[in-house]
Amino acid sequence: MHSIYPAPTVIDATDNEYFRLMIDAAPTGFVLIDGAGMIVLVNRHLTTLFGYDEAELLGQPIETLLPQRVRATHPERVRSFFINPSVRPMGAGRDLYAARKDGTEFPVEVGLTPLSSTKGMLVLATIVDISERKNSQKQLARNRDLFNAVVEAAPTGIVMIDMNGRITLVNCQLEAQFGYSREDLIGQPIEVLMPARLRQSHPEHVRKFFTDPTTRAMGAGRDLYAARQNGTEFPVEIGLSPVHLADGRQVLATIADITERKKDETKLRRANDGLEEFVYVASHDLRSPLRGIADLIEWVKEDLDATPNPKVSQNLDRVAIRIERLERLITDLLAYARAGSSQSETLAFDVRDLVERVLELQPPRAGFEVTLQVPELHMIAARTPLETVLRNLVSNAIKHHDKDVGTVMIQVRSKGEFIEFAVSDDGPGIPTRSQDRVFKLFQTASTAERRSSGVGLAISKRMVEAHGGWIVVESRDGERGTTFRFFWPATATSPSTGNAR
């Protein structure tokens, strides 16, 4: 900063010992010139800054310190200043450059102060190297350009608001979503993008966010709606991120139009409801006749002679087995229909406790060992369907094993927003050609268990995806062992319509 007060009269400044000590100690370059534009004094910082010895500068024109390209016009500027001397910065509004002894140029900031002395009017110039400041400004400009480019290229609408809830930035996707131009939005309250019925209470939510700003989703567990310029409403998903700028904190919000997703969810929900209703009706209509047939078989057996024909008895037993399988199939189909709905009740629980509970309720048969690699992890999720999936996978690993002894391993680890569960066995494996169909209805992983309905893995996949996760099977041709790996959200959210990847 340069003083706005008139400079005091200096008596013979070039010979004043205290003046010389003061300017040599200054962290800024000082150069003193006379009315002819000749250098009469420089300080130590200036000689270091320009790479000259003091003797090389004294008596030389001030243009010695300027780039060659501007030297011809500078003496006239010096004469103009001496005609109307005042304390002021030099070259206001222009970029100024100086030149070192080796010819390299660098940006400077120059302040001019006239001094009266016994030798006439002198001018003291302060010269500050602002290379770092210029570099910082360039980097800031590049960062700003990059930020703007990223914002414009984002696949979702982006809006930034200040602490007063006023819009300071929007991207082109948001303009297209809402039907506004950015000129219409900049400076407006963020509530302009909301349905009128919600605007009154929203400023209080903005104030609360700035009290504790964190990166998070907005309105978790609630349906959010925005309003276009024409007043039509549409469902949205919003993410909030605090941004710290030089002029204060702001909030960057991403706004995704989820209209199509909501339509898909509605279609899937209707399909699930229809499937469940159909299976319930079929179950009711089939179970009763099956029970009647089973009872009829028992009556026939009772009416047979004490020593019936072995072939007749064998056939009656086969009929009873087929009735039992049909009843099991109906039960499995009901489970499959229910698996398409996300359980709304969620609990906080320890993952290791859940795994141990699964093994307690369904211990492995003799000859099989289950090993665990489960760290201390906590989830907030629908526990019952997660237990069902684990139980199905452990049961399958043992049921379809081709030996009387074997090992099953359950591994669990955190993968950010998801918990990864893996159930591995040392059984015969699943051929690559069969892996695409193991999750389909009425398909079995092997032919070892003829009594299986082939619905267990289909139920597991349906349950995992209904709760926002996904499941894969891993097995290599020519190698033993299979791993079923599934990913379940660590924290329950709204029901998903399918694969969460």
Solvent accessible surface area in square Angstrom, and as a share of the most:
residue,aa,sasa,rsa
1,M,235,1.05
2,H,70,0.31
3,S,68,0.44
4,I,152,0.77
5,Y,158,0.60
6,P,119,0.75
7,A,32,0.25
8,P,103,0.65
9,T,100,0.58
10,V,25,0.15
11,I,131,0.66
12,D,35,0.18
13,A,1,0.01
14,T,40,0.23
15,D,99,0.52
16,N,57,0.29
17,E,120,0.54
18,Y,170,0.65
19,F,22,0.09
20,R,71,0.26
21,L,109,0.54
22,M,120,0.53
23,I,1,0.00
24,D,25,0.13
25,A,87,0.67
26,A,23,0.17
27,P,115,0.72
28,T,31,0.18
29,G,0,0.00
30,F,31,0.13
31,V,0,0.00
32,L,0,0.00
33,I,13,0.07
34,D,38,0.20
35,G,46,0.44
36,A,80,0.62
37,G,4,0.04
38,M,72,0.32
39,I,1,0.01
40,V,49,0.28
41,L,5,0.02
42,V,0,0.00
43,N,1,0.01
44,R,151,0.55
45,H,70,0.31
46,L,0,0.00
47,T,20,0.12
48,T,108,0.63
49,L,26,0.13
50,F,0,0.00
51,G,49,0.48
52,Y,32,0.12
53,D,94,0.49
54,E,62,0.28
55,A,88,0.68
56,E,67,0.30
57,L,0,0.00
58,L,72,0.36
59,G,50,0.48
60,Q,78,0.35
61,P,52,0.32
62,I,15,0.08
63,E,19,0.08
64,T,27,0.16
65,L,4,0.02
66,L,25,0.12
67,P,3,0.02
68,Q,138,0.61
69,R,157,0.57
70,V,54,0.31
71,R,76,0.28
72,A,98,0.76
73,T,87,0.51
74,H,17,0.08
75,P,49,0.31
76,E,98,0.44
77,R,123,0.45
78,V,15,0.08
79,R,132,0.48
80,S,57,0.36
81,F,12,0.05
82,F,40,0.17
83,I,146,0.74
84,N,104,0.53
85,P,44,0.28
86,S,43,0.28
87,V,39,0.22
88,R,90,0.33
89,P,72,0.45
90,M,46,0.21
91,G,16,0.15
92,A,85,0.66
93,G,91,0.88
94,R,120,0.44
95,D,96,0.50
96,L,24,0.12
97,Y,82,0.31
98,A,4,0.03
99,A,6,0.05
100,R,71,0.26
101,K,107,0.45
102,D,109,0.56
103,G,50,0.48
104,T,66,0.38
105,E,77,0.34
106,F,5,0.02
107,P,18,0.11
108,V,8,0.05
109,E,70,0.31
110,V,14,0.08
111,G,1,0.01
112,L,23,0.11
113,T,34,0.20
114,P,21,0.13
115,L,10,0.05
116,S,49,0.32
117,S,20,0.13
118,T,96,0.56
119,K,137,0.58
120,G,35,0.34
121,M,73,0.33
122,L,5,0.03
123,V,3,0.01
124,L,20,0.10
125,A,10,0.08
126,T,23,0.14
127,I,12,0.06
128,V,56,0.32
129,D,52,0.27
130,I,18,0.09
131,S,30,0.19
132,E,134,0.60
133,R,108,0.39
134,K,45,0.19
135,N,82,0.42
136,S,69,0.45
137,Q,93,0.41
138,K,117,0.50
139,Q,83,0.37
140,L,100,0.50
141,A,41,0.32
142,R,138,0.50
143,N,70,0.36
144,R,123,0.45
145,D,91,0.47
146,L,115,0.57
147,F,72,0.30
148,N,59,0.30
149,A,59,0.45
150,V,90,0.52
151,V,5,0.03
152,E,56,0.25
153,A,79,0.61
154,A,15,0.12
155,P,128,0.80
156,T,38,0.22
157,G,0,0.00
158,I,11,0.06
159,V,1,0.00
160,M,7,0.03
161,I,17,0.08
162,D,34,0.17
163,M,92,0.41
164,N,128,0.66
165,G,5,0.05
166,R,108,0.39
167,I,2,0.01
168,T,52,0.30
169,L,35,0.17
170,V,4,0.02
171,N,0,0.00
172,C,54,0.32
173,Q,51,0.23
174,L,0,0.00
175,E,36,0.16
176,A,87,0.67
177,Q,36,0.16
178,F,1,0.00
179,G,49,0.47
180,Y,31,0.12
181,S,44,0.28
182,R,76,0.28
183,E,135,0.61
184,D,73,0.38
185,L,0,0.00
186,I,82,0.42
187,G,37,0.36
188,Q,77,0.34
189,P,46,0.29
190,I,18,0.09
191,E,20,0.09
192,V,32,0.18
193,L,5,0.03
194,M,27,0.12
195,P,3,0.02
196,A,79,0.61
197,R,153,0.56
198,L,66,0.33
199,R,92,0.34
200,Q,175,0.78
201,S,68,0.44
202,H,16,0.07
203,P,49,0.31
204,E,76,0.34
205,H,99,0.44
206,V,13,0.08
207,R,137,0.50
208,K,124,0.53
209,F,11,0.05
210,F,11,0.04
211,T,116,0.67
212,D,90,0.46
213,P,31,0.20
214,T,59,0.34
215,T,103,0.60
216,R,101,0.37
217,A,66,0.51
218,M,49,0.22
219,G,16,0.15
220,A,89,0.69
221,G,84,0.81
222,R,150,0.55
223,D,95,0.49
224,L,23,0.12
225,Y,83,0.32
226,A,6,0.05
227,A,6,0.04
228,R,71,0.26
229,Q,99,0.44
230,N,116,0.59
231,G,49,0.47
232,T,65,0.38
233,E,78,0.35
234,F,4,0.02
235,P,17,0.11
236,V,5,0.03
237,E,82,0.37
238,I,25,0.13
239,G,24,0.23
240,L,22,0.11
241,S,37,0.24
242,P,34,0.21
243,V,32,0.19
244,H,134,0.60
245,L,78,0.39
246,A,120,0.93
247,D,121,0.63
248,G,30,0.29
249,R,79,0.29
250,Q,16,0.07
251,V,5,0.03
252,L,30,0.15
253,A,12,0.10
254,T,53,0.31
255,I,10,0.05
256,A,27,0.21
257,D,62,0.32
258,I,18,0.09
259,T,38,0.22
260,E,113,0.50
261,R,100,0.36
262,K,56,0.24
263,K,103,0.44
264,D,71,0.37
265,E,32,0.14
266,T,40,0.23
267,K,134,0.57
268,L,64,0.32
269,R,131,0.48
270,R,172,0.63
271,A,61,0.47
272,N,9,0.05
273,D,81,0.42
274,G,38,0.37
275,L,59,0.30
276,E,37,0.17
277,E,115,0.52
278,F,140,0.58
279,V,10,0.05
280,Y,94,0.36
281,V,82,0.47
282,A,27,0.21
283,S,8,0.05
284,H,139,0.62
285,D,82,0.43
286,L,91,0.45
287,R,81,0.29
288,S,75,0.48
289,P,68,0.43
290,L,16,0.08
291,R,117,0.43
292,G,38,0.37
293,I,77,0.39
294,A,16,0.13
295,D,62,0.32
296,L,95,0.47
297,I,19,0.10
298,E,87,0.39
299,W,150,0.53
300,V,55,0.32
301,K,72,0.31
302,E,133,0.60
303,D,122,0.63
304,L,57,0.28
305,D,111,0.58
306,A,108,0.84
307,T,123,0.71
308,P,47,0.29
309,N,89,0.46
310,P,109,0.69
311,K,141,0.60
312,V,61,0.35
313,S,34,0.22
314,Q,92,0.41
315,N,66,0.34
316,L,20,0.10
317,D,67,0.35
318,R,118,0.43
319,V,56,0.32
320,A,38,0.29
321,I,55,0.28
322,R,137,0.50
323,I,9,0.05
324,E,84,0.37
325,R,90,0.33
326,L,85,0.42
327,E,36,0.16
328,R,83,0.30
329,L,47,0.24
330,I,8,0.04
331,T,69,0.40
332,D,31,0.16
333,L,47,0.24
334,L,16,0.08
335,A,32,0.25
336,Y,40,0.15
337,A,0,0.00
338,R,119,0.43
339,A,2,0.02
340,G,10,0.09
341,S,54,0.35
342,S,30,0.20
343,Q,63,0.28
344,S,110,0.71
345,E,111,0.50
346,T,53,0.31
347,L,87,0.43
348,A,84,0.65
349,F,14,0.06
350,D,34,0.17
351,V,0,0.00
352,R,83,0.30
353,D,71,0.37
354,L,0,0.00
355,V,1,0.00
356,E,79,0.35
357,R,111,0.41
358,V,1,0.01
359,L,28,0.14
360,E,137,0.61
361,L,100,0.50
362,Q,59,0.26
363,P,91,0.57
364,P,42,0.27
365,R,116,0.42
366,A,99,0.76
367,G,41,0.39
368,F,17,0.07
369,E,106,0.47
370,V,26,0.15
371,T,43,0.25
372,L,49,0.24
373,Q,96,0.42
374,V,12,0.07
375,P,65,0.41
376,E,132,0.59
377,L,31,0.15
378,H,134,0.60
379,M,2,0.01
380,I,83,0.42
381,A,1,0.01
382,A,2,0.02
383,R,41,0.15
384,T,84,0.49
385,P,8,0.05
386,L,0,0.00
387,E,16,0.07
388,T,23,0.14
389,V,0,0.00
390,L,1,0.00
391,R,71,0.26
392,N,32,0.17
393,L,1,0.01
394,V,2,0.01
395,S,27,0.17
396,N,19,0.10
397,A,10,0.08
398,I,15,0.07
399,K,71,0.30
400,H,19,0.09
401,H,12,0.05
402,D,80,0.41
403,K,103,0.44
404,D,120,0.62
405,V,96,0.55
406,G,12,0.11
407,T,51,0.30
408,V,0,0.00
409,M,60,0.27
410,I,0,0.00
411,Q,62,0.27
412,V,5,0.03
413,R,130,0.47
414,S,59,0.38
415,K,99,0.42
416,G,64,0.62
417,E,139,0.62
418,F,39,0.16
419,I,4,0.02
420,E,5,0.02
421,F,0,0.00
422,A,1,0.01
423,V,3,0.01
424,S,24,0.15
425,D,24,0.13
426,D,59,0.30
427,G,1,0.01
428,P,61,0.38
429,G,17,0.16
430,I,11,0.06
431,P,49,0.31
432,T,78,0.46
433,R,203,0.74
434,S,13,0.09
435,Q,28,0.13
436,D,125,0.65
437,R,104,0.38
438,V,4,0.02
439,F,27,0.11
440,K,120,0.51
441,L,55,0.27
442,F,109,0.45
443,Q,58,0.26
444,T,48,0.28
445,A,26,0.20
446,S,30,0.19
447,T,93,0.54
448,A,72,0.55
449,E,49,0.22
450,R,176,0.64
451,R,102,0.37
452,S,32,0.20
453,S,25,0.16
454,G,7,0.07
455,V,0,0.00
456,G,28,0.27
457,L,8,0.04
458,A,5,0.04
459,I,10,0.05
460,S,0,0.00
461,K,65,0.28
462,R,48,0.17
463,M,26,0.12
464,V,0,0.00
465,E,36,0.16
466,A,10,0.08
467,H,24,0.11
468,G,8,0.08
469,G,0,0.00
470,W,35,0.12
471,I,11,0.06
472,V,46,0.27
473,V,23,0.13
474,E,74,0.33
475,S,18,0.12
476,R,175,0.64
477,D,93,0.48
478,G,91,0.88
479,E,95,0.42
480,R,119,0.44
481,G,15,0.14
482,T,8,0.04
483,T,21,0.12
484,F,16,0.07
485,R,49,0.18
486,F,0,0.00
487,F,25,0.10
488,W,3,0.01
489,P,14,0.09
490,A,19,0.15
491,T,77,0.45
492,A,38,0.30
493,T,112,0.65
494,S,83,0.53
495,P,78,0.49
496,S,31,0.20
497,T,51,0.30
498,G,19,0.18
499,N,72,0.37
500,A,41,0.32
501,R,174,0.64
